[in-house]
Amino acid sequence: MNAVTPETTRVGIVGGGPAGLMLSHLLALAGIDSVVVEVRERAVIERTHRAGILERDSVRMLVDAGLDRVLRDGHEHRGIDLRFGGASHRVDFADLVGASTWLYPQTDVFLDLADARERDGGDVRWGVTDVEVSGVTRDPADRPVVAFTDAEGRRREVHCEVVVGSDGSRGTCRDLVPEASRRRSFREYPFAWFGILAQAPRTLDELVYARGPEGFVLVSSRTDEVQRMYVQCDPADRVEDWSDDRIWSTLQAGVAGDDGLALAEGPILERTVLPFRSFVQEPMRWGALVLAGDAAHTVPPTGAKGLNLALADVRVLAEALERTLLGDDADALDAYSARALERVWRTQHFSYWMTTLLHRLPGASAFDERRQLAELETLASSRAASTHLAECYTGWPTG
């Protein structure tokens, strides 16, 4: 049996995705040491291609933290097109709220953060196994321990003052909060997205959210040569249920109109079925444990809020940890959950609204269909309504 090697740090972070790495980076800038443990190898995460639209404050957060590649390699979007009834209706963010979003894949955010942690000597343990968190209580005298087997097979123990669960929606940290002390809210949706990555020229410069004959379609240009697109599908669909002909015909029908819009087609490089779920666990702090990102909440992908919400959590949490650990302000960490959850629920509302607005609802009546189209027409014709959409989509300023 291998001997356990004990270590100490101020903050133990379980999960090395964008939320965990950004928190570690911000803590380091404030002079607070941390250890990040991640069950995946870094190379595995790098090969997992994930799209991303960044709100204005997410971009500002990256740039302020010295990670400004987004300004060079990202693509600024000053609006989106809502397309229904065979016509496009532009929502001009810049005109309506003086803001924009940036097309910058989550994979690139991860790369920027992982490179920064490596460059700065950050302590990130990739490819660990058998992670166990103990000592999480509400007694201030207790100290949590993050135990794991490292990539070389050695058993480790990291003793810390605070442990952060940023281990995603399938992680275990959220379960450390006793059932009697937590509240979980969730919603399943009766549809999913069938997504593709296609080697095809760019048809459009910005995102198109369309409601076609078979439901929702999203066109998201990624580069001049590779595009990401989604169509509404049944959650029970399998990748093999969708032939190339079916994929392209559904996409083309979803954007077809009197203006002759047609998507450029090409070889399909990747395909996946993406189910929908909304989830929130409250509170986001229990004793020495705090949750951030998908460990605490998930949203449907409509509206592109998942990564942005995780970064917003981390912004609030980093400030609270700095005041708690360096300023002896215990109330700062006490306030984290309430501050974070205010934005979480606003985001849940927006994501739910966008999802139900644009998708064809199974079993919907003729009344439901016409009401849905009337709401879209209101968004297209009312500056007040489209301003609300623009404000929510670009992100509520945090000051």
C-alpha positions as CSV (number, residue, x, y, z in Angstrom):
1,M,0.0,0.0,0.0
2,N,1.4,3.4,-1.1
3,A,2.0,5.9,1.7
4,V,-0.1,9.1,1.5
5,T,1.8,12.3,0.8
6,P,0.1,15.2,2.7
7,E,0.3,18.8,1.3
8,T,-1.3,22.1,2.3
9,T,-2.8,24.9,0.3
10,R,-5.4,27.6,1.0
11,V,-7.9,26.6,-1.7
12,G,-8.5,23.2,-3.1
13,I,-10.2,23.2,-6.5
14,V,-11.9,20.0,-7.8
15,G,-12.3,20.4,-11.5
16,G,-9.9,21.8,-14.0
17,G,-12.3,23.2,-16.7
18,P,-12.6,26.9,-17.4
19,A,-14.3,27.7,-14.1
20,G,-11.7,26.0,-11.9
21,L,-8.7,27.3,-13.9
22,M,-10.0,30.8,-14.0
23,L,-10.5,30.8,-10.3
24,S,-7.0,29.4,-9.7
25,H,-5.6,32.1,-12.0
26,L,-7.5,35.0,-10.3
27,L,-6.5,33.7,-6.8
28,A,-2.8,33.6,-7.9
29,L,-3.1,37.2,-9.1
30,A,-4.3,38.0,-5.6
31,G,-1.5,36.1,-3.9
32,I,-3.6,33.1,-2.8
33,D,-2.2,29.6,-3.5
34,S,-4.4,26.8,-4.7
35,V,-4.2,23.3,-6.0
36,V,-6.5,22.2,-8.9
37,V,-7.2,18.5,-9.5
38,E,-8.8,17.2,-12.7
39,V,-9.6,13.6,-13.7
40,R,-9.1,14.2,-17.4
41,E,-5.7,14.6,-19.1
42,R,-5.2,18.1,-20.5
43,A,-4.8,16.7,-24.0
44,V,-8.2,15.1,-23.8
45,I,-9.9,18.4,-22.9
46,E,-8.1,20.1,-25.7
47,R,-9.4,17.6,-28.2
48,T,-13.0,18.1,-27.0
49,H,-14.3,20.8,-29.3
50,R,-16.9,23.0,-27.7
51,A,-18.5,26.1,-29.1
52,G,-18.8,29.3,-27.2
53,I,-20.3,32.8,-27.3
54,L,-18.8,35.2,-24.7
55,E,-20.7,38.0,-23.1
56,R,-19.1,41.4,-22.9
57,D,-18.2,41.0,-19.2
58,S,-16.7,37.6,-19.9
59,V,-14.4,39.1,-22.5
60,R,-13.5,41.9,-20.2
61,M,-12.7,39.4,-17.4
62,L,-10.3,37.5,-19.7
63,V,-8.6,40.6,-20.9
64,D,-8.3,42.1,-17.4
65,A,-6.7,38.8,-16.3
66,G,-4.0,39.1,-19.0
67,L,-5.7,36.7,-21.4
68,D,-6.3,38.9,-24.5
69,R,-6.1,36.3,-27.3
70,V,-9.9,36.6,-27.6
71,L,-9.5,40.1,-29.1
72,R,-7.2,38.8,-31.8
73,D,-8.6,35.4,-32.6
74,G,-12.2,35.8,-31.6
75,H,-15.0,37.3,-33.8
76,E,-17.0,40.2,-32.5
77,H,-20.8,39.8,-33.1
78,R,-22.7,43.0,-32.9
79,G,-26.1,41.3,-33.2
80,I,-28.0,38.2,-34.2
81,D,-30.7,37.4,-36.8
82,L,-34.0,36.0,-35.7
83,R,-35.4,34.1,-38.7
84,F,-39.0,32.9,-39.0
85,G,-41.7,32.9,-41.6
86,G,-38.9,32.8,-44.2
87,A,-37.4,36.2,-43.3
88,S,-34.6,37.5,-41.2
89,H,-35.0,40.1,-38.5
90,R,-31.8,41.6,-37.1
91,V,-31.4,42.3,-33.4
92,D,-28.6,44.9,-33.4
93,F,-26.9,44.7,-30.0
94,A,-24.6,47.7,-30.6
95,D,-27.5,49.9,-31.5
96,L,-29.9,48.7,-28.8
97,V,-27.6,48.4,-25.8
98,G,-24.1,49.5,-26.9
99,A,-22.7,46.0,-26.5
100,S,-21.6,43.0,-28.4
101,T,-20.7,39.3,-27.9
102,W,-17.7,37.4,-29.1
103,L,-17.5,34.1,-30.9
104,Y,-14.7,32.3,-29.1
105,P,-14.9,28.6,-28.4
106,Q,-14.9,27.3,-24.9
107,T,-12.0,25.1,-26.0
108,D,-10.0,28.2,-26.7
109,V,-10.9,29.7,-23.3
110,F,-9.6,26.5,-21.7
111,L,-6.4,26.6,-23.7
112,D,-5.7,30.2,-22.7
113,L,-6.2,29.4,-19.0
114,A,-4.3,26.1,-19.0
115,D,-1.4,27.9,-20.8
116,A,-1.5,30.7,-18.3
117,R,-1.5,28.4,-15.3
118,E,1.5,26.5,-16.7
119,R,3.4,29.7,-17.6
120,D,2.8,31.1,-14.1
121,G,3.7,27.9,-12.2
122,G,0.2,27.1,-11.2
123,D,-0.4,23.8,-9.4
124,V,-2.7,21.8,-11.7
125,R,-2.8,18.0,-11.4
126,W,-4.1,16.4,-14.6
127,G,-5.3,12.9,-15.0
128,V,-5.9,12.1,-11.3
129,T,-8.1,9.3,-10.1
130,D,-10.1,8.2,-7.1
131,V,-10.8,11.8,-5.9
132,E,-12.3,12.0,-2.4
133,V,-13.2,15.1,-0.5
134,S,-13.6,14.8,3.3
135,G,-13.8,17.1,6.3
136,V,-16.4,19.3,4.8
137,T,-18.5,20.5,7.7
138,R,-20.0,23.7,9.0
139,D,-17.6,23.8,11.9
140,P,-15.0,26.6,11.2
141,A,-12.4,24.5,13.0
142,D,-12.5,21.7,10.5
143,R,-10.4,21.7,7.4
144,P,-11.4,19.9,4.3
145,V,-9.0,17.3,2.6
146,V,-8.9,16.5,-1.1
147,A,-7.4,13.1,-1.6
148,F,-6.6,11.6,-5.0
149,T,-4.2,9.3,-6.8
150,D,-1.9,11.3,-9.1
151,A,-1.0,10.5,-12.7
152,E,2.1,8.6,-11.4
153,G,0.0,6.4,-9.2
154,R,0.9,8.0,-5.9
155,R,-1.8,8.7,-3.3
156,R,-2.0,12.4,-2.3
157,E,-3.8,14.5,0.3
158,V,-4.2,18.2,0.0
159,H,-5.4,19.9,3.2
160,C,-7.0,23.3,2.6
161,E,-9.1,26.0,4.2
162,V,-11.8,26.0,1.5
163,V,-12.7,23.5,-1.2
164,V,-14.3,24.6,-4.4
165,G,-16.4,22.1,-6.4
166,S,-16.1,23.1,-10.1
167,D,-16.3,19.5,-11.3
168,G,-19.3,19.9,-13.6
169,S,-22.8,18.5,-13.8
170,R,-21.5,14.9,-13.4
171,G,-19.2,15.6,-10.5
172,T,-19.5,14.6,-6.9
173,C,-18.9,17.8,-5.0
174,R,-22.5,18.9,-5.1
175,D,-23.5,15.6,-3.3
176,L,-21.3,16.6,-0.3
177,V,-24.0,19.0,0.8
178,P,-26.4,16.9,3.0
179,E,-29.9,16.3,1.5
180,A,-31.5,18.1,4.4
181,S,-29.4,21.3,3.7
182,R,-29.8,21.5,-0.1
183,R,-32.6,22.3,-2.6
184,R,-32.5,21.1,-6.1
185,S,-34.6,22.5,-8.9
186,F,-34.6,21.0,-12.4
187,R,-36.5,20.8,-15.7
188,E,-36.2,18.3,-18.5
189,Y,-37.1,19.4,-22.0
190,P,-38.9,17.3,-24.6
191,F,-36.4,18.0,-27.3
192,A,-32.7,18.1,-28.0
193,W,-30.2,19.4,-30.5
194,F,-28.6,17.4,-33.3
195,G,-25.3,19.3,-33.8
196,I,-22.7,19.1,-36.6
197,L,-19.4,20.5,-37.3
198,A,-19.0,20.9,-41.1
199,Q,-16.2,21.7,-43.4
200,A,-17.9,24.3,-45.4
201,P,-17.4,28.0,-46.3
202,R,-19.0,30.7,-44.1
203,T,-22.6,31.6,-45.3
204,L,-23.3,34.2,-42.7
205,D,-21.1,36.4,-40.4
206,E,-23.2,36.2,-37.3
207,L,-25.5,33.7,-35.6
208,V,-28.9,32.9,-37.0
209,Y,-31.6,31.7,-34.6
210,A,-34.3,30.2,-36.9
211,R,-37.7,28.6,-36.4
212,G,-38.3,26.4,-39.3
213,P,-40.9,23.8,-40.3
214,E,-39.5,21.2,-38.1
215,G,-38.5,23.5,-35.2
216,F,-35.4,25.2,-34.1
217,V,-32.2,25.7,-36.3
218,L,-29.0,27.5,-35.2
219,V,-26.3,28.5,-37.7
220,S,-23.1,29.5,-36.0
221,S,-20.1,30.2,-38.2
222,R,-16.9,29.2,-36.5
223,T,-14.1,30.0,-39.1
224,D,-14.0,30.7,-42.8
225,E,-13.7,26.9,-43.4
226,V,-15.6,25.2,-40.5
227,Q,-19.2,25.9,-39.4
228,R,-21.2,24.6,-36.5
229,M,-25.0,24.1,-36.9
230,Y,-27.8,22.6,-34.9
231,V,-31.3,21.3,-35.6
232,Q,-34.1,20.4,-33.2
233,C,-34.4,16.7,-32.6
234,D,-35.9,14.1,-30.3
235,P,-33.9,13.4,-27.2
236,A,-34.1,9.7,-28.0
237,D,-32.4,10.2,-31.5
238,R,-29.1,8.5,-32.1
239,V,-26.3,9.9,-34.3
240,E,-26.8,7.1,-36.7
241,D,-30.5,8.1,-37.2
242,W,-29.4,11.1,-39.1
243,S,-28.0,10.7,-42.6
244,D,-26.1,13.5,-44.3
245,D,-29.1,14.1,-46.6
246,R,-31.5,14.3,-43.7
247,I,-29.2,16.7,-41.8
248,W,-28.7,19.1,-44.8
249,S,-32.4,19.0,-45.9
250,T,-33.5,19.9,-42.4
251,L,-31.0,22.7,-42.1
252,Q,-31.9,24.1,-45.5
253,A,-35.6,24.0,-44.8
254,G,-35.1,25.7,-41.5
255,V,-33.6,28.8,-43.1
256,A,-35.3,28.8,-46.5
257,G,-37.2,31.9,-47.4
258,D,-38.2,34.3,-50.2
259,D,-34.7,35.9,-50.0
260,G,-33.2,32.7,-51.3
261,L,-30.9,32.1,-48.3
262,A,-29.1,28.7,-48.6
263,L,-26.4,27.3,-46.4
264,A,-23.1,26.3,-48.0
265,E,-22.6,22.5,-47.5
266,G,-19.6,20.3,-47.0
267,P,-18.3,17.2,-45.4
268,I,-19.5,16.6,-41.8
269,L,-16.6,16.3,-39.4
270,E,-18.5,15.8,-36.2
271,R,-22.0,15.0,-35.1
272,T,-23.6,14.8,-31.7
273,V,-27.0,14.7,-29.9
274,L,-27.2,17.4,-27.1
275,P,-30.0,16.9,-24.6
276,F,-31.4,19.8,-22.6
277,R,-31.8,20.2,-18.9
278,S,-32.1,23.1,-16.4
279,F,-30.7,22.5,-12.9
280,V,-29.9,24.6,-9.9
281,Q,-28.6,23.5,-6.5
282,E,-29.1,25.9,-3.6
283,P,-27.2,27.1,-1.6
284,M,-23.9,27.3,-3.5
285,R,-22.0,27.3,-0.2
286,W,-22.2,24.9,2.7
287,G,-19.5,25.2,5.4
288,A,-16.0,25.0,3.8
289,L,-17.5,23.9,0.4
290,V,-18.5,26.3,-2.4
291,L,-19.8,25.3,-5.8
292,A,-19.2,27.1,-9.1
293,G,-20.2,26.6,-12.7
294,D,-22.0,23.4,-13.8
295,A,-21.5,21.8,-10.5
296,A,-24.2,24.2,-9.2
297,H,-26.3,24.8,-12.2
298,T,-26.9,24.0,-15.9
299,V,-28.9,25.8,-18.5
300,P,-30.1,24.8,-22.0
301,P,-27.6,25.9,-24.7
302,T,-30.1,28.3,-26.3
303,G,-28.7,31.7,-25.6
304,A,-25.2,30.5,-25.0
305,K,-25.1,31.1,-21.2
306,G,-23.4,28.1,-19.7
307,L,-19.7,29.2,-19.8
308,N,-20.7,32.8,-19.1
309,L,-22.6,31.9,-16.0
310,A,-19.6,29.8,-14.8
311,L,-17.2,32.8,-15.3
312,A,-19.7,35.1,-13.5
313,D,-19.7,32.7,-10.5
314,V,-15.9,32.7,-10.4
315,R,-15.8,36.5,-10.6
316,V,-17.9,36.8,-7.4
317,L,-16.2,33.8,-5.7
318,A,-12.6,35.1,-6.3
319,E,-13.5,38.4,-4.7
320,A,-15.2,36.7,-1.8
321,L,-12.2,34.4,-1.2
322,E,-9.8,37.2,-1.4
323,R,-11.7,39.2,1.2
324,T,-12.1,36.1,3.4
325,L,-8.6,34.7,3.2
326,L,-6.6,37.9,3.1
327,G,-8.9,40.4,4.8
328,D,-10.4,38.2,7.5
329,D,-13.9,39.1,6.3
330,A,-15.9,36.0,7.0
331,D,-19.1,37.6,5.8
332,A,-17.8,37.9,2.2
333,L,-17.9,34.2,1.7
334,D,-21.2,33.9,3.5
335,A,-22.7,36.3,0.8
336,Y,-21.3,34.4,-2.2
337,S,-24.3,32.1,-2.7
338,A,-26.9,34.7,-2.6
339,R,-24.9,37.0,-4.9
340,A,-24.3,34.2,-7.4
341,L,-27.8,32.8,-7.4
342,E,-29.3,36.2,-8.3
343,R,-27.6,36.0,-11.7
344,V,-28.2,32.2,-11.9
345,W,-32.0,32.6,-11.8
346,R,-32.0,35.5,-14.2
347,T,-30.0,33.4,-16.6
348,Q,-32.3,30.4,-16.0
349,H,-35.3,32.6,-16.9
350,F,-33.6,33.9,-20.1
351,S,-32.5,30.5,-21.3
352,Y,-35.9,29.0,-20.6
353,W,-37.6,31.9,-22.5
354,M,-35.3,31.6,-25.5
355,T,-35.8,27.8,-25.6
356,T,-39.5,27.9,-25.4
357,L,-39.7,30.8,-27.8
358,L,-37.8,29.1,-30.7
359,H,-38.5,25.4,-30.4
360,R,-41.5,23.5,-31.8
361,L,-43.2,22.1,-28.7
362,P,-44.4,18.5,-29.0
363,G,-48.1,18.3,-28.9
364,A,-48.5,22.1,-29.4
365,S,-51.9,23.2,-30.5
366,A,-52.6,25.6,-33.4
367,F,-53.2,28.3,-30.7
368,D,-49.7,27.6,-29.2
369,E,-48.1,27.8,-32.7
370,R,-49.7,31.2,-33.5
371,R,-49.0,32.6,-30.0
372,Q,-45.3,31.6,-30.4
373,L,-45.1,33.3,-33.8
374,A,-46.8,36.4,-32.5
375,E,-44.1,36.6,-29.8
376,L,-41.4,36.4,-32.4
377,E,-43.2,39.1,-34.5
378,T,-43.3,41.3,-31.4
379,L,-39.5,40.9,-30.9
380,A,-38.9,41.8,-34.5
381,S,-41.2,44.8,-34.6
382,S,-40.8,46.3,-31.1
383,R,-37.6,48.2,-30.1
384,A,-38.5,47.8,-26.5
385,A,-38.8,44.0,-26.8
386,S,-35.7,43.6,-28.9
387,T,-33.8,45.7,-26.4
388,H,-34.7,43.3,-23.6
389,L,-33.4,40.4,-25.7
390,A,-30.2,42.3,-26.5
391,E,-29.6,43.2,-22.9
392,C,-30.1,39.6,-21.7
393,Y,-28.0,38.1,-24.5
394,T,-25.0,40.3,-24.1
395,G,-25.1,39.9,-20.3
396,W,-26.2,42.1,-17.5
397,P,-23.3,44.4,-16.5
398,T,-21.6,43.7,-13.2
399,G,-19.9,47.0,-12.8
